[in-house]
């Protein structure tokens, strides 16, 4: 793939799981990294050191991207530090799984603020710089749940479906500035979040996946890197990496 030397990438929620693998993959192509975290300071610092050992620069930045001031401040910090921002990966996300009869306003708002509102905050904050540069790649990590729905995840599905709709509209508006906007929609992926699911339920999930296995974070990262490196004529799209669970 084409090298990303001298380009700067920001990954929100990038200290662990899918975000970590995305950051490592981008660094592997020579990009300078900014890894955002909210509470995982130790993991973010360890990742930053790992990226530096790969020969790339890395800045670990704490921010709660569910808050507009902190999300916009995060983008400003990265631009101030590096002088530019070429790749924005909106990866930060949480779950608060409950059926509708048990879902509280707080459960709904926490997921919508973190998963969806943050995408607007960071994207709108980075647009002026990317427009000035005449180049940008915005990649939103959605989910197959935003396409298919899932029992007990109405808040999560709404946030991830909204992300896909936002991706399409933003792609239309930003194309004339050579800024592409795409979504990657993973299926069930082997992360700490999935590891917390009881084994019996994991077996039921596996039975629904035609490829009969969970995805690996590195497989999601490969798609993100492709969009950042080779995706100049791809915009407004959803790339599904889900083992066939949603077609």
Secondary structure as GFF3:
##gff-version 3
##sequence-region A 1 247
A	DSSP	beta_strand	8	11	.	.	.	ID=ss1
A	DSSP	alpha_helix	17	28	.	.	.	ID=ss2
A	DSSP	beta_strand	32	37	.	.	.	ID=ss3
A	DSSP	alpha_helix	41	53	.	.	.	ID=ss4
A	DSSP	beta_strand	58	62	.	.	.	ID=ss5
A	DSSP	alpha_helix	68	82	.	.	.	ID=ss6
A	DSSP	beta_strand	87	90	.	.	.	ID=ss7
A	DSSP	alpha_helix	105	111	.	.	.	ID=ss8
A	DSSP	pi_helix	112	117	.	.	.	ID=ss9
A	DSSP	alpha_helix	118	133	.	.	.	ID=ss10
A	DSSP	beta_strand	136	141	.	.	.	ID=ss11
A	DSSP	alpha_helix	145	148	.	.	.	ID=ss12
A	DSSP	alpha_helix	154	174	.	.	.	ID=ss13
A	DSSP	three_ten_helix	175	177	.	.	.	ID=ss14
A	DSSP	beta_strand	179	186	.	.	.	ID=ss15
A	DSSP	alpha_helix	192	195	.	.	.	ID=ss16
A	DSSP	alpha_helix	199	208	.	.	.	ID=ss17
A	DSSP	alpha_helix	217	230	.	.	.	ID=ss18
A	DSSP	beta_strand	238	241	.	.	.	ID=ss19
###
